[in-house]
Amino acid sequence: MKNRLFKDTKEFTFLSIMFGITIFFTYTAGMIPAGMASVAILCFIPTVITSLIYGPVKGAFMGALAGLVSLSKAILMPAGILDPYFINPLVSVLPRIFIGVVPYYVYKLSKKIIKAKSIASFLSGALGAITNTALVMPMLYFLYGTEIAKAVGSSFKILLIGIITSSMLIEAAVMGIFTLAVMAVYIKKNPNIKAEQ
């Protein structure tokens, strides 16, 4: 029984709500078209929150679901030049699994070093966003680098610099702030989150 993905109804309900929020953000204001690539402002926050509250296994599960949602959006509502390449699960799903893993360990390490939950929460959200770009872009390069360079009319290196300066830093700041705000409220009522154990 210990190996079940969902331990109880409360956990299942929480993950269902996080999944619903992920869908809502991905298809609305949570992913903003920005020319070459969409800026994932809010759509991966539920994955980070799940990671901190229920641990890296549930976080990875939520990250995979978030990746599947982004894959579906790339098919149904492509908004940027790079969106067609996100139909490949190696680009849209696999890297997003780690968005649900990295924040958990960042929180635990930050809390151990800095002793401040607020800073740990902010860094967890920010590093979750950076994880997304840091894993997705190399996957795009290895699978479609030449093709993408031809499509955008510039080298992949220039494209990468553009995405880092235009989207990754914004995503990191926004996700850090939102994670900080959500966790500050949640921890007051439920201090026994997985990342605190």
Long-range contacts (C-beta under 8 A, 24 or more apart in sequence): 5-57, 5-58, 5-61, 11-54, 11-58, 14-50, 14-53, 14-54, 15-50, 15-54, 15-58, 15-61, 15-62, 18-46, 18-47, 18-49, 18-50, 18-62, 19-46, 19-62, 19-65, 21-45, 21-46, 22-46, 22-47, 22-62, 22-65, 22-66, 22-69, 23-69, 26-66, 26-69, 26-70, 26-73, 27-69, 27-73, 27-77, 31-70, 31-73, 31-79, 33-79, 33-80, 34-80, 34-166, 34-167, 35-80, 35-81, 36-80, 36-81, 36-82, 36-152, 36-159, 36-162, 36-163, 37-80, 37-81, 37-82, 37-83, 37-163, 37-167, 38-79, 38-80, 38-83, 39-166, 39-167, 39-170, 39-171, 40-70, 40-129, 40-132, 40-167, 40-171, 41-170, 41-171, 41-174, 41-175, 42-174, 42-175, 42-178, 43-69, 43-70, 44-96, 44-99, 44-128, 44-129, 44-132, 44-175, 45-125, 45-175, 45-178, 45-179, 45-182, 47-96, 47-99, 47-100, 47-128, 48-99, 48-100, 48-103, 48-124, 48-125, 48-128, 48-175, 48-179, 49-179, 49-182, 49-183, 49-186, 50-100, 51-99, 51-100, 51-101, 51-102, 51-103, 51-104, 51-124, 51-128, 51-195, 52-103, 52-104, 52-107, 52-121, 52-124, 52-179, 52-183, 52-193, 52-194, 52-195, 53-186, 53-190, 53-193, 53-194, 53-195, 54-193, 54-194, 55-104, 55-194, 55-195, 56-100, 56-101, 56-104, 56-105, 58-100, 59-99, 59-100, 59-101, 59-103, 59-104, 60-97, 60-98, 60-100, 60-101, 61-100, 62-100, 63-96, 63-97, 63-98, 63-99, 63-100, 63-101, 64-93, 64-96, 64-97, 64-100, 66-96, 66-99, 66-100, 67-92, 67-93, 67-94, 67-95, 67-96, 67-97, 68-92, 68-93, 70-96, 81-151, 81-152, 82-140, 82-148, 85-140, 85-143, 85-144, 85-148, 88-143, 90-139, 90-143, 91-136, 91-139, 91-140, 91-143, 94-135, 94-139, 95-131, 95-132, 95-135, 95-136, 95-139, 96-132, 96-136, 98-131, 98-135, 99-128, 99-131, 99-132, 102-127, 102-128, 102-131, 103-127, 103-128, 103-131, 103-179, 104-194, 104-195, 107-195, 108-195, 111-195, 111-196, 117-183, 117-184, 117-187, 118-180, 118-184, 120-195, 121-179, 121-180, 121-183, 121-184, 122-176, 122-177, 122-179, 122-180, 123-176, 124-176, 124-179, 124-195, 125-172, 125-175, 125-176, 125-177, 125-178, 125-179, 125-180, 126-172, 126-173, 126-175, 126-176, 126-179, 127-172, 128-175, 128-179, 129-168, 129-171, 129-172, 129-174, 129-175, 129-176, 130-168, 130-171, 130-172, 132-171, 133-163, 133-164, 133-167, 133-168, 133-171, 137-163
